[in-house]
């Protein structure tokens, strides 16, 4: 897939879908059922324009210990009017391309511009690698600091980052105090760092959870940040980063500043000096899978 579509091109496909009138608020909720072993089976259908599609994804927390990928699944792309199958894609590979592309699109609008940035990257799995490349596709990075429970994995990701240009090392959660960008790509269920440490000009992206009780960012950050989401309905249904602070009474449903569609459509104020951190919380949506799958299909020229 990487040979067919770069992170920037995948972000372009997402932007084109939004500018073409796709309304994420109308996207159907994902279906999820628990499976033996503590995993989840997810079903994510979408239709737009001349195409339809559905992802069947598995989240199997015990798989890494078995030497298997934590995320599994397939994506079936269909012709919209006839529902004739057009392509079957690797669902895990599609997710590894799609989620960083969503973040890259948000970073185009939210990340500081005009100077090399310092990135603190939480996680060392496939999404962390994808987000490193996505961040490099939209901004020059002066330094990358990798923070992960798997110290060996963190060292390997830092070494990979150095091959792409920026200086890179492993670090600790306290490194967010000097960060311009903070990207969270983990399976954490509790906050990864003290939100008070994040500077007012920094941008934070959190993609690791889609459960109401799991979160990577804390109430302190959410309360002081301008918050952007893919869809208000999806965020208020699945984003523990927002739902936990709301349950605590720290924020209300109106705390969300805007959506990705607002940013892409130019309906939010232009960039400039920021008085508070910018937070983009992504839960992952079916329309994003469809937009990237269509771009891959058309790029392949099948």
Secondary structure, DSSP 8 states (H G I E B T S, - for coil): -TTT--HHHHHHHHHHHHHTT--GGGS---EEEEETTTEEEEEEEEEETTEEEEEEEEE-TTTGGGTS-SEEEEEEEEETTT--EEEEEEHHHHHHHHHHHHHHHHHHHHS--SS-EEEEEE--SHHHHHHHHHHHHHS-EEEEEEE-S-HHHHHHHHHHHHHTSSEEEE--GGGGGG-SEEEE-S--SS-SS-GGGS-TT-EEEE-S--STT--SS-HHHHHHSEEEES-HHHHHHH-HHHHHHHHTTSS-GGGEEEEHHHHHTT-S------SS-EEEE----HHHHHHHHHHHHHHHT-
